[in-house]
């Protein structure tokens, strides 16, 4: 039973990682900020790269997106 639960958790983590990885690849991101291949990054590192990419997409020329 413990093995089944561990496998389920591992599968869930892999699915989350693959989801973020796919999002980055869809946007043409293949390298991290540090130049690493994104396929080698952990889930947490991939999430960070996705956040950075989302900031790059913000159109700061629009008044609604300006911070000040």
trRosetta pair geometry for C-beta under 8 A, 3 or more apart (Angstrom, degrees):
i j d omega theta_ij theta_ji phi_ij phi_ji
1 4 5.7 -52 -153 31 34 113
1 5 6.6 31 152 -16 65 104
2 5 5.7 -55 -151 37 34 110
2 6 6.2 35 152 -19 67 107
3 6 5.6 -54 -146 38 32 112
3 7 6.2 33 154 -19 65 106
4 7 5.8 -54 -147 37 29 111
4 8 6.4 32 152 -22 62 107
5 8 5.6 -54 -149 34 31 114
5 9 6.5 32 153 -19 65 104
6 9 5.8 -53 -149 35 32 110
6 10 6.3 32 153 -18 65 107
7 10 5.6 -54 -146 38 32 112
7 11 6.2 35 154 -21 65 106
8 11 5.7 -53 -147 35 29 113
8 12 6.4 31 153 -20 63 105
9 12 5.7 -54 -150 35 31 112
9 13 6.4 31 153 -17 65 105
10 13 5.8 -55 -149 37 31 110
10 14 6.3 32 153 -19 65 107
11 14 5.7 -55 -148 37 31 112
11 15 6.3 33 153 -22 65 105
12 15 5.7 -53 -149 33 31 112
12 16 6.6 30 154 -17 64 104
13 16 5.8 -54 -150 36 32 110
13 17 6.3 31 154 -17 65 108
13 43 6.5 -103 -173 -46 87 153
14 17 5.7 -56 -146 39 31 111
14 18 6.1 29 157 -17 66 109
15 18 5.8 -56 -144 39 28 109
15 19 6.3 35 154 -26 63 104
16 19 5.7 -52 -151 29 30 115
16 20 6.7 22 156 -11 64 104
16 43 6.0 41 106 -141 105 132
17 20 6.1 -60 -153 39 31 105
17 21 6.1 32 151 -20 66 112
17 42 7.7 -87 -119 178 122 43
17 43 4.3 -93 -90 -91 93 93
17 46 6.3 112 -149 30 71 154
18 21 5.4 -54 -140 40 33 116
18 22 6.1 38 158 -23 66 104
19 22 5.9 -55 -151 34 26 111
19 23 6.7 28 151 -20 61 104
20 23 5.6 -51 -151 32 35 114
20 24 6.6 33 153 -16 65 104
20 43 6.8 113 34 -150 143 69
20 46 4.3 114 117 133 128 121
20 47 5.8 -67 -134 -75 155 60
20 50 5.5 -98 -158 -41 99 144
21 24 5.9 -57 -153 36 32 109
21 25 6.3 28 153 -16 66 109
21 38 6.5 154 -134 137 83 110
21 39 7.1 71 -148 -103 130 55
21 46 5.8 -56 -69 -141 69 146
22 25 5.7 -57 -144 40 32 110
22 26 6.2 39 155 -26 66 104
23 26 5.7 -51 -150 30 29 115
23 27 6.8 14 155 -7 61 109
23 50 5.9 41 98 -121 128 122
24 27 6.0 -68 -154 43 32 103
24 29 4.1 -75 -178 70 89 119
24 38 5.6 -142 116 -178 148 163
24 46 6.6 -116 -20 -159 142 92
24 49 6.0 26 -108 114 138 119
24 50 5.9 -102 -68 -83 95 82
24 53 6.6 175 -118 -22 78 159
25 28 7.6 59 -174 -66 33 14
25 29 6.9 -93 -75 61 29 69
25 30 7.2 62 -113 -85 71 70
25 38 7.5 -162 -64 81 80 141
27 53 5.7 98 109 -177 158 142
29 38 6.3 77 128 -46 92 153
29 49 6.5 154 157 158 149 119
29 53 5.9 -80 -53 -87 147 137
30 37 6.9 -32 162 -139 77 66
30 38 6.0 -135 -166 10 30 110
31 35 5.5 -16 -179 -144 123 36
31 36 6.6 143 -158 68 71 31
31 37 6.5 -46 -104 -95 65 36
31 38 6.6 -137 -95 -33 12 86
32 35 6.6 -41 66 28 75 19
32 36 4.4 5 26 51 119 88
32 37 7.9 -8 -6 53 89 10
32 38 6.0 137 -52 -85 79 73
32 41 6.1 123 -65 -72 130 135
32 45 6.8 -30 -112 166 142 111
32 49 5.5 -97 -123 -90 79 129
33 49 7.0 -160 -19 -108 87 85
33 52 6.5 -104 -57 -166 120 176
36 40 5.7 -105 169 69 109 118
36 41 6.3 120 109 -65 126 93
37 40 4.9 78 76 3 91 107
37 41 7.9 -155 99 -22 52 84
38 41 5.3 -40 -156 9 51 121
38 46 6.6 90 -170 -109 98 89
38 49 6.5 -142 -119 95 114 172
41 45 3.8 -126 -171 95 109 125
41 46 5.0 141 106 -57 123 78
41 49 7.0 36 140 -10 175 136
42 45 4.7 95 51 10 75 103
42 46 6.9 -136 96 -6 39 88
43 46 5.7 -56 -148 36 30 112
43 47 6.5 33 153 -22 64 102
44 47 5.7 -49 -150 31 32 113
44 48 6.7 35 151 -20 62 104
45 48 5.6 -51 -153 33 35 115
45 49 6.6 34 151 -17 65 104
46 49 5.7 -54 -150 37 35 111
46 50 6.4 37 151 -21 66 105
47 50 5.6 -55 -150 35 33 113
47 51 6.5 35 152 -20 65 103
48 51 5.8 -53 -152 33 32 111
48 52 6.6 33 151 -18 64 104
49 52 5.6 -51 -149 36 35 114
49 53 6.4 37 151 -20 65 104
50 53 5.6 -52 -148 36 33 113
50 54 6.5 35 152 -22 64 102
51 54 5.7 -52 -149 32 33 111
51 55 6.8 35 151 -19 63 101
52 55 5.8 -54 -156 32 34 112
52 56 6.8 35 148 -21 64 103
53 56 5.5 -52 -153 31 37 114
53 57 6.8 37 151 -22 65 104
54 57 5.7 -54 -154 30 37 114
54 58 7.4 52 148 -36 62 92
55 58 5.9 -38 -161 5 41 115
58 65 5.3 169 180 -168 99 134
59 62 5.0 62 104 -2 105 107
59 65 5.7 128 76 29 62 161
60 65 5.6 -123 -109 111 39 114
60 66 6.3 86 -166 -91 74 66
61 65 7.8 28 48 59 37 120
62 65 4.6 69 73 14 98 106
62 66 7.4 -154 94 -26 52 81
63 66 5.8 -44 -152 8 39 116
